């Protein structure tokens, strides 16, 4: 023993004693000495193995204190576990936070199925016994072991690896089982108590290291999040500073007298694009022109804008942002740019819209007193029956409107305008067209340049309705070329508006001329000649130029109830002649001259024409009024 003899060498003294013929007592003494020597040698060997194992465990513990990330740490644990007992394979699985399964995170020495990412059910199997007992579970021959329940996943992996001896120890941290550490051998072998204790100690050390790595990972994630938050906060602060400087720059521009066009040019340089401002009716308020705009697309986007909304981008890349003051929509900001916009540039669009609102409100407040005076003077003119011609002319000069140029007077009644947006729109509309505006009890009165009362009224109705989103009924009169005629034109336009309402034509527009004979009756100065000319003038002119009898044929045709045959008899002409004359009349008056309403107007016009000729033949004339 002192020389380090092997068990075979320790049996040589017994063999020599037998060869020398030693007696039984002597042989018994030598046999006992050999047995004691073998026992002492086994104890020494176990002690050496224990010391070697503890040294390896200490070395492993030292290695586990290094700052590994979780994945690298688990690989180190698997490799150390395999070599600690000199086995063929080691792997470990961590229980999923949601429960129900355990996931293999590291493996060493595997050749087939047991790989990282394999999911092992926690119900049944050797690992489940380890978790339930919170203690090691082992078998010297797994494939022939009947007492350990099996799962398809674990059993299939063990068979594929050819493992026989398997040991599983818990990765235990206080009362919590984090997972299971497995070691296996491809030959049948028992596990000694020292080996099981050693592997259990490694499991406890590994659990501490895993928890530390998890906490370190969480701390690193939190630090990364804090750094990211700090970076975002810094970026946000920098962006806020830049936006504040831009806001100050744009507001100073407006307060120093810069108009809307100058504001758009300044903001356009910041956004590297072209800006355009439109009022709620879609009329451009700046001189900027943006080519190739998809108007249908813009209208759709503008309809979706409401006060306080953020900018929106159309499918073609044009940006649209509402310009508002509180809940009142003042207009729309349109941006055309070649490149995409970042978050800060999007905020600059909204900021520009706010400053544009300030500019528009300043313009309104600046001109409010002037508009109020002009509105009051305009009211005096349209209600000026008691004013002298000199007083009327004096008030007209104060309006700075040239009434010698033809103007049309329009009375518009919004059918639904709870927020009074119509008055604001009308002020803007009249200002843009060098006209006047006044608010009456039942409508809004506009005086606009123009010579066609009907066309002007229809334009106002269309644009007013589009701006408010509600029907607007419009009556119009004119043209007028003097201050004295304004009062009569206002009354005539008001009667046209009342006539449209009485006829159930809410939301329509008409002048006395468009109302036909009804307009003739409503007019303060009935223009019978104008009515005749508008209704049957083409027929009268054709007879005068061609020497035909279309007018006489038409009068006879109506007097005989619209019978072409009886008309031919009365005129002593062939029916085909009457048919050709009626065809010519249709060419001159249009296809609908025989419709009920137009038919009546044609008959009235023919009757008035006959009366005019009769009166003139007697040397008289139609009175100007009746």
GUBATI-365059 format. One record per residue: residue in three letters; x, z, y of N, C-alpha, C in turn. Coordinates in steps of 0.2 Angstrom, whole numbers, plus 5000, padded with zeros to 4 digits. Layout:
N
ALAXZYXZYXZY...
This chain:
626
UNK500450004994500050005000500450005006UNK501050045006501450045012501749975013UNK501849935008502149875009501649815010UNK501049835010500549785011500349755005UNK500349784999500149744993499449724993UNK499349664989498649644988498349684983UNK497649674982497349704976497649684969UNK497849624969498149604962498849644961UNK499249654967499849684966499749754964UNK499149784967499049854966498849864958UNK498649814955498549824947499149814943UNK499749794946500349784941500549854938UNK500549914942500849974938500349994932UNK499749974932499349994927499449944921UNK499649884922499849834917500449854914UNK500949874918501649894915501549964911UNK501150014913501050074909500750054902UNK500250004902499949984896500549954891UNK500949914894501449874890501949934887UNK502149984891502550034889502250084884UNK501650074882501250124878501150184880UNK500950194887500850254890500250284886UNK500150354886499550384883498950374887UNK498450404884497750394888497750434895UNK498050484894498050534901498450494906UNK499050464904499450434909499050374912UNK498750334907498350274909497750294914UNK497450354913496950374917497150394924UNK497750424924498050434931498250374935UNK498550324931498650264935498050224937UNK497550224933496950194934496550224941UNK496550294941496250324946496650314953UNK497350314952497750294958497650224961UNK497550174956497350104958496750104962UNK496250144959495550144962495550174969UNK495950224970495950264976496350214981UNK496850184978497150134983496750074985UNK496350044981495849994983495350014988UNK495150084987494650104991494950124998UNK495550144998495850155004496050095008UNK496250045004496349975007495749945010UNK495149955006494549925009494349965015UNK494450025015494250065022494650045027UNK495350035026495750005031495549935033UNK495349895028495149825030494549825034UNK494049875033493449875037493649895044UNK494049945044494249975050494549925055UNK495049885051495349825055494849775057UNK494349755053493849715055493449735060UNK493249805060492849835066493249825072UNK493849845072494249845078494349775081UNK494449725076494449655078493749635081UNK493249655078492549635081492449665087UNK492649735088492549765095492949735100UNK493649715098494049675103493749615105UNK493449575100493149515102492549525106UNK492149575105491549595109491749615116UNK492249645116492549665123492749605127UNK493149565123493349495126492749455129UNK492149455124491549415126491249455132UNK491249515132490849555138491249535144UNK491949535144492349515150492149445152UNK492049395147491949325149491249325152UNK490749365149490049355152490049385159UNK490549415162490449445168490649395174UNK490849335171491049285176490449255179UNK490449225185489849195189489649135186UNK489349135180489049065177488349055180UNK488248995180487448975181487148985174UNK486448995174486149015168486248965162UNK486348905163486448855158487148865155UNK487648865159488348875156488348945153UNK488048995155488049065152487849065145UNK487249025144486949025138487348985133UNK487648935135488148895131488748945128UNK489048985133489549035131489349085126UNK488749105127488449155122488349125115UNK488149065115488049035108488749025105UNK489248995109489848985106490149055104UNK490149105108490449165106490149195100UNK489449195099489049225094489349185087UNK489449125088489649085082490249105079UNK490749115084491449125082491549205081UNK491049245083491149315082491149335075UNK490749305071490749325064490949265059UNK491249215063491549155059491049115055UNK490449105058489849075055489848995057UNK489348965054489348895055488948875062UNK488548915063488048895069487748955073UNK487648945079487248995083486848955088UNK486248985090485848955095485449015098UNK485149005103484749055106484149025110UNK483549065110482949035113482749095118UNK482449065123482149115129481349105129UNK481049165129480349165129480049135135UNK479549085135479249055141478849105145UNK478849105151478549155155477749155154UNK477449105152476749095150476549125143UNK477149135139476949155132476749105128UNK476749115121476549065116477049025113UNK477649025116478248985114478849015116UNK479448995113480049005115480448945115UNK480848935120481248865121481948875120UNK482248835115482948835114483348815120UNK483748855123484148835129484848825128UNK485148845122485848825120485948835113UNK486448795110486548785103487248765102UNK487648795097488348775095488348765088UNK488748715086488848705079488248665075UNK487748645079487148605076487348535075UNK487048505070487148435068486548395068UNK485948425069485348385069484748415073UNK484248445071483648455075483748515080UNK484048565078484148625083484548605089UNK484148585094484448555100484148595106UNK484448585112484148615118483548575120UNK483048625122482348595123481848605118UNK482048615111481648625106481148685107UNK480548675106480048735107479848765101UNK479948825100479748865094479148915096UNK478648905092478048955093478249025091UNK478049065095478149145095477749175089UNK477249135087476849165082477149145075UNK477349195071477549175064478349165065UNK478649165059479349145059479849205060UNK480449195059480949245059481049275067UNK480949235071481049255078480449295080UNK479849285078479249325079479349395077UNK479649405071479849465068480349505072UNK480849465075481349505079481049525085UNK480549485088480249505095479749565093UNK479349565088478849615086479249685085UNK479749675081480149745079480649765084UNK480849715089481349735094481949755090UNK482149725084482649745080482949685076UNK483549685074483849625070483449615064UNK483349545062483049525055483549475052UNK483749485046484149445043483949425036UNK484349375033484249355026484849325024UNK485049335017485649305015485549235012UNK484849225011484649155008483949135011UNK483949105017483349095020482849055016UNK483149005013482748955009482348985003UNK482649035000482349074995482049134996UNK481949155003481749215005480949205006UNK480549245003479849245003479549295008UNK479949345010479649395014479549375021UNK479949325023479949305030479449245031UNK478949255036478449205037478849145040UNK478549085039478949025041478448985046UNK478748955050478348905054478748835053UNK478348785054478548715053479148695057UNK479148715063479748705068480348735065UNK480348805065480948835063481148815056UNK480748815051480948805044481148735043UNK480848685047481148615047481848605050UNK481948645055482648645058483148675054UNK483048735051483448765046483648725040UNK483148695037483248645032483648585034UNK483548555040483948505042484648525043UNK484748585045485448605046485848625040UNK485448635035485748655028485948735029UNK485648775033485748845033485448885027UNK485848935025485648975020485549055023UNK486149075025486149145028485949135036UNK485449175038485249175045485149245047UNK485349265053485249325057485049315064UNK484449355065484249345072484249415075UNK484449425082484449485085484049475092UNK483749525094483349525101483849525107UNK483649485112484049485118483549535122UNK483849595122483349655124483649685131UNK483249685136483449715142482849775143UNK483149835142482649895142482049885137UNK481449885139480949875135480649795134UNK481049755138480849685138481249645133UNK480949605129481349555125481349485128UNK481949465131481949405134481949345129UNK482249355123482249295118482549325112UNK482849275108483149295102483849255101UNK484349285099484949255097485049245090UNK485149185087485249175080485949155079UNK486149175072486749145069486549125062UNK486949075060486749055053487349025050UNK487349025043487949005039487648955033UNK488048905032487748855027487948875020UNK488148935018488248965012487849025011UNK487649045005487349115004487849165005UNK487749215010488149265011487749325014UNK487949385012487549445015487849465022UNK487549505026487749525032487849595032UNK488449625033488649695033488249725039UNK488249795038488049835043488449825050UNK489049825049489549815055489349745058UNK489249695054489149635057488449635061UNK487949665058487349665061487349705068UNK487749765067487849805073488149765079UNK488749735077489149695081488749635085UNK488249605081487849545084487349575088UNK487049635086486549665091486849685097UNK487449715097487849735103487949665108UNK488149615104488149555108487549535111UNK486949535107486349525110486149565116UNK486349625116486149675122486549655128UNK487249635127487649615132487449545135UNK487249505130486949435133486349445137UNK485849495135485249505139485449525146UNK485949575146486149595153486349535157UNK486849495154487149435158486549385160UNK486149375155485549325157485149355162UNK484949415162484549445168484949435174UNK485649455174486049445180486049375183UNK486149325178486149255180485549235183UNK484949255180484349235182484249265189UNK484449325190484349355197484749325202UNK485449305200485849275204485549205206UNK485249165201484949105202484449105207UNK483949165206483449175211483649185218UNK484249225218484549245225484849185228UNK485149135224485449075227484849035229UNK484249025225483748985228483449015234UNK483349085235483149115241483549095247UNK484249105245484749085251484649015253UNK484548975248484548895249483848885253UNK483348925251482748915255482748945262UNK483148995263483249025270483648985274UNK484148955271484648905274484148845277UNK483748815272483348765273482848775279UNK482548845279482048865284482448865291UNK483048895290483448905296483648835299UNK483748785295483948715297483348685300UNK482748695297482148665299481948705306UNK482048765307481848805313482348775318UNK482948765317483448735322483248665324UNK483048625319482848555321482148565325UNK481748605323481048615326481248635334UNK481648685334481848705341482148655345UNK482548615342482948555346482348505348UNK481948495343481448445344480948465350UNK480748535350480348565355480648555362UNK481348575362481648565368481648495371UNK481748445366481748375369481048355371UNK480548375367479848365369479748395376UNK479948455377479848495384480148455389UNK480748425388481148385393480748325395UNK480548295389480148225390479448245394UNK479148295392478548315395478648325403UNK479148365404479348375412479448315415UNK479848265412480048205415479448165416UNK478948155412478348115413477848145418UNK477748215418477348245422477648235429UNK478248245430478548245437478448175439UNK478548125435478348055437477648045440UNK477148075437476448065439476448105446UNK476648165446476548205452476948185458UNK477448145457477848115462477548045464UNK476948025462476547965464476647915460UNK476947915454476947865449476247845446UNK476147785446475447765443475447755436UNK474847735433474847735426475347685423UNK475447625426475847575424476547605424UNK476747635429477447665429477547715423UNK477047755422477047805416477147765410UNK476747715409476847675402477447645401UNK477747625407478447595406478947645404UNK478947705407479347755406479347775399UNK478747785396478547815389478747755385UNK478647695386478847635382479547635381UNK480047655386480747655385480947705380UNK480547765380480747815375480547805368UNK479947765367479747745361479947675359UNK480347645363480547575361480047525359UNK479547535363478947485362478547475368UNK477947445368477547425373476947465373UNK476747495379476147535379475547505383UNK474947515381474347485385473847545385UNK473547545391472947595391472347555392UNK471847575389471147545389470647605391UNK470147585395469547635396469147635390UNK468647675390468147685384467847615382UNK467747575387467347515386467847455383UNK468547475383468947425380469347385386UNK469147395392469547365398470247395399UNK470647345400471347365401471447405408UNK471747455408471847495414472547485417UNK473047455413473747435415473847365415UNK474347345418474447265419474847245413UNK475047295408475447275402475047225398UNK475347175395475047135390475447135384UNK475047145378475347155371475047095368UNK475547045366475246985362475147005355UNK474746955352474546965345474247025342UNK473847055347473447115345472847095340UNK472747135335472147125331471547165334UNK471147135338470647165342470147205337UNK469947165332469447195327469747255324UNK470447255322470747315319470847375324UNK470947355331470947405336470347435337UNK469747395337469147425338468947475333UNK469147455327468947505321469347565322UNK469947565324470347625325470147665331UNK469947625336469747665342469047705341UNK468647675336467947705335468147765331UNK468647775327468847835324469147885328UNK469447865334469747915338469247965342UNK469348025342468948075345469448115350UNK469148155355469548195359469948245354UNK470648255356471048305352471248275345UNK471148215343471348185337472148165338UNK472448165332473148135333473148065333UNK473748035334473847955334473747935327UNK473447875326473347845320473647775320UNK473947755314474247685314473747635311UNK473747575313473247525310473647495305UNK473347455300473747425295474247375297UNK474147345303474647295306475247335309UNK475247405310475847435313475747455320UNK475147445323475047465330474747535330UNK474947575335474747645335474147655340UNK473747695339473147705343473047785344UNK472947805350472947875351472347885357UNK471947935356471447945361471747985367UNK471447965373471647995380471048035381UNK471148105381470548145382470648205387UNK470148235390470148295394469648335391UNK469848385387469348425384468948385378UNK468348385379467948345374467748275377UNK467948265383467848195386468348145385UNK468148085382468548035380468647995387UNK469347985389469447955395469747885394UNK469947865388470247805386470647805380UNK470947755379471347745372472047715374UNK472547745371473247725372473447685366UNK473747625367473947585362474747575362UNK475047575356475747565356475947515351UNK476347465353476547405349477347415349UNK477547425343478347435342478547395335UNK479147375335479447335330479647385324UNK479847445325480147485319479647545318UNK479747575313479347635311479547695316UNK479047745316479147805321479247865317UNK479747905319479847975316479348025319UNK479348085316478848135318478948145326UNK479548155328479548165335479248115340UNK479348045338479047995342478347995341UNK478048015335477348025335477048075340UNK477448125340477248185345477348155352UNK477848115354477848085360477248045362UNK476948005357476347965358475848015361UNK475748065357475148115359475348145366UNK475948165367476148185374476048145379UNK476148075378476048025383475348015385UNK474948025379474148025380473948075384UNK474248135384474048195388474248185395UNK474848165396475048145403474648095406UNK474448045402474047985405473348015407UNK473048065403472448095405472548135411UNK473048165412473248205419473248145425UNK473548095423473548035428472848015430UNK472448005425471847975426471348025430UNK471448095428471048145432471248145439UNK471948145440472148145447471948085451UNK471948025448471647975451470847985453UNK470548015448469848025449469748075455UNK470148135455470048185460470248155467UNK470748115467470948085473470448045476UNK470048005472469547955475468847985475UNK468848055472468148085472467748085478UNK468148105483467748115490467548045493UNK468047995492467847925494467347905490UNK467347915484466747885480466047915481UNK466147985483465548015485465247995491UNK465647975496465447955503465147885502UNK465547835498465247775496464647775493UNK464547825488463947825484463347845489UNK463447895493462947915498462747855503UNK463247815505463047765510462747705506UNK462947695500462547645495461847665494UNK461747735493461047755493460647745499UNK460947755505460547735511460347665511UNK460847625509460647555509460047535505UNK460047555499459547535494458947565495UNK458947625499458347655501458247645509UNK458447595512458547595519457947555522UNK457347565520456747525523456647545530UNK456847615532456747635539457347625543UNK457847595541458447585545458447515549UNK458747515554458747455558459247415555UNK459247345557459747295555460447325557UNK460547345563461147375566461447435561UNK460947475560461147535556461347515549UNK461047465546461147435539461847405539UNK461947365544462647335545463247385546UNK463047435550463547485551463747525544UNK463247535540463347575534463747525529UNK463547465529463847415525464647405526UNK464847405533465547405534465947465532UNK465547525532465947585529466047575522UNK465747535518465747525511466447485509UNK466647455514467247405513467147355507UNK466447335507466247275502465947225507UNK466247165505466047105509465347075506UNK464847095509464147075507463947005509UNK464446975513464246905514464446865507UNK464746885503464946855496464346875492UNK464046835488463446845483463646905479UNK463146955479463147015474462547015470UNK462547055465462047065460461947135460UNK461247155461461147235460460847245453UNK461147295450460947305443460647385442UNK460147395439459847465438459947465430UNK460347515428460447525421460247595419UNK459847605413459647665411459847675404UNK460347725403460547745396459947775393UNK459847755386459247785383459447855380UNK460147875379460347935377461047955380UNK461047995384461748015387461748085389UNK461748135384461748205385462348235389UNK462948205388463548225392463648195398UNK463248145401463348115407463948075407UNK464148045401464747995401464547935405UNK463947915405463747855408463947855416UNK463847905419464047905426464847895427UNK465247925423465947915423466147845422UNK465847815416465947745415465747705420UNK465147715423464947665429465447675435UNK465647735436466147735442466747695441UNK467047705435467647665433467447585433UNK466947565430466747495430466647465437UNK466247505441466147475448466847475452UNK467247525451467947525454468347465452UNK468347455446468747395443468547325446UNK467847325447467547255449467447255456UNK467747305460467647305467466847305469UNK466547345466465847355467465647425469UNK465047445469464747505471464347535465UNK464247605466463847635460463547695464UNK462947705461462547765463462047785458UNK461947855457461547885452460847895455UNK460347865452459647885453459347935448UNK458747955449458447995445458347975438UNK458247905437458047875430458547825429UNK459147815432459647765430460247765435UNK460647715433461247705437461247645440UNK461347635447461347575451462047555452UNK462147485451462747455452462647395456UNK463147385461463147325465463847285463UNK463747225460464347195458464347125460UNK464947095462465047025464464746985459UNK464446935461464146885456463546845459UNK463446785456462846745459462346735453UNK462446755447461946755442461746825440UNK461146845442460846905441460746915433UNK460546865429460446875422461046885419UNK461546845420462146855416462546915418UNK462546935424462847005426462447055423UNK461847055422461447115419461647115412UNK461647055408461847055401462547085400UNK463047065404463647095403463747165404UNK463347195409463347265410463047305404UNK462447275401462147305396462547305390UNK462947245388463347245383463947295383UNK464347295389464847345389464647415390UNK464147425393463847495394463647525387UNK463347485383463147505377463747515372UNK464247475372464847485368465147545370UNK465247565377465547625379465247685377UNK464547685377464147755376463947755369UNK463947705365463747705358462947715358UNK462647705363461847715363461547655367UNK460947635366460647575369460547585377UNK460647535381460647545388460147485390UNK459647505394459147455396459347435403UNK459347365405459647345412459147295415UNK458947315421458647265425459047245431UNK459047175433459447155438459147105443UNK459447105449459047055454459647035459UNK459446975462459946945466460046875465UNK460546835468461046875472460846885479UNK461146935482461046955489461646945493UNK461546925499462146915504462046955510UNK461647005510461647045517461447115515UNK461547165519461347235518460647245518UNK460247205522459547205523459247195516UNK459547145512459147125506459247175500UNK459747225501459847275496459247315493UNK458847335498458347375496457847335492UNK457647275494457147235491457447215484UNK458147205483458447185477458347245472UNK458447305475458447365471457747375468UNK457247365472456547375470456347325465UNK456647265466456447205461456847225454UNK457447245454457847265448457447325444UNK457247365449456847425446456247405442UNK455847355445455247335442455447295435UNK455947255435456247225429456347275424UNK456647325426456847375421456147405418UNK455747425423455047455420454647395416UNK454747335418454447285414454747285406UNK455347285406455647285399455447345395UNK455347405398455147465395454447455393UNK454047425397453347415395453247365390UNK453647315390453647265384453947285378UNK454247345377454547375371455247345370UNK455547315375456247285375456747335377UNK456747395375457247445376457847425373UNK458447435378459047405376459247335378UNK458747305381458847235383459047235390UNK459147165393459247155400458947095402UNK458747095408458347035411458347045419UNK458246985422458146985429457446955430UNK457146945436456446915437456446845434UNK456946805435456946735433456946735425UNK457246785422457246775414456546805412UNK456246845416455546865414455046815415UNK455246755417454746695418454246715423UNK453546695421453046705426452946785427UNK453146825423453046895424453546915429UNK454146885429454646905435454346875441UNK454046815441453746785447453146835450UNK452846865446452346915448452646985451UNK453147005448453447065450453847055456UNK454146995458454546985463454247005470UNK454647035475454347045481454246975485UNK454746935484454746865487454646815481UNK454046795479453946755473454246685475UNK454646655471454946595472454646545467UNK454046515469453646475465454046415463UNK454446385468454846325467455346335462UNK455746395463456246405458455946415451UNK455346445450455046455443454846385441UNK454546345445454346275442455046235440UNK455546235444456146205443456446225436UNK456446295436456746325429456346305423UNK455746295424455346285418455246215416UNK455046175421454846105419455246055424UNK455746075427456146035432456445975428UNK456745975422456945915419456445865418UNK455845885417455345835416455145795423UNK455145845428454945815435455545765437UNK456145785436456645745438456645675434UNK456545685428456545625424456045575426UNK455345595428454845555430455045525437UNK455445565441455645535448456145485447UNK456545495443457145445442456945385438UNK456545395433456345335428455645305430UNK455245335434454645315435454145315430UNK454245365425453845375420453245425421UNK452845435416452245485417452245535412UNK452845575411452845625407452445685409UNK452545695416452145755419451345745417UNK451145695419450445675418450245685411UNK450645655406450545655399450445735397UNK450945775399451045845398450345885400UNK450145865406449545905409448945885405UNK448845815403448345795399448345825392UNK448945825389449045855383448745925382UNK448945965387448746035387448046045388UNK447746005393447046005395446545985389UNK446845945384446445925378446645965372UNK446946025373447046075367447646055363UNK448046015366448645995362448545935357UNK448045895358447845835353448145775356UNK448645745352449045685354448545625354UNK448045625349447545575349447145565355UNK446845625357446345625362446745615369UNK447345635369447745625375447845545376UNK448045515370448045435371447445405373UNK446845425371446245405373446145415380UNK446245475383446145495390446645455394UNK447245435392447745395396447645325395UNK447245305390447145235388447845205386UNK448145235382448845215379448745225372UNK449245185368449245195361449545265359UNK449245295353449545355351450245355350UNK450545305348451245305347451645315354UNK451345285359451645305366451645375368UNK451045405366451045485367451545515363UNK451645495357452145525352452845525355UNK452945465358453645455360453745495367UNK453245495371453345535377453445615375UNK453045635370453145705368453845715365UNK454145665362454745675359455245675365UNK455145635370455645645376455545705379UNK454945735380454845805383455245855379UNK455245845372455645895368456345895369UNK456545835370457345825372457445855379UNK457045855383457145875390457045955390UNK456545985387456446055388456646095382UNK456846065376457046105371456546105365UNK456746125359456346125353455746175354UNK455846225358455446285358454946285364UNK454846225367454346225373453646235371UNK453446225364452746235362452646305359UNK453146345359453046415357452546445362UNK452246495359451646525363451946555370UNK452446595370452646615377452846565382UNK453346515379453546465383453046415385UNK452546405380452046355381451646375387UNK451446445388451146475393451446465400UNK452146475400452546465406452546395408UNK452546345403452546275405451846255409UNK451346285406450646265409450646295416UNK450846365417450846395423451246355428UNK451846335426452346295430451946225432UNK451646195427451346125429450746145434UNK450346195433449846215438450146225445UNK450646265445450946285452451246215455UNK451546175451451746105454451146065457UNK450646065453450046025455449746055462UNK449746125462449546155468449946145474UNK450646145473451146135478451046065481UNK450946015477450845945479450145935483UNK449645975480448945975484449045995491UNK449346055491449446095498449846045503UNK450346025500450845975504450445915507UNK450045885502449645825504449145845510UNK448945905510448445925515448845955522UNK449545955521449945975527450046045527UNK449946085522450146155522450746175518UNK450746235516451346255512451146325509UNK451446345503451346405500451646465504UNK451246515505451446575509452146605505UNK452546635510453146665507452946725502UNK452446755504452246815500451546815498UNK451346845493450646855491450546915487
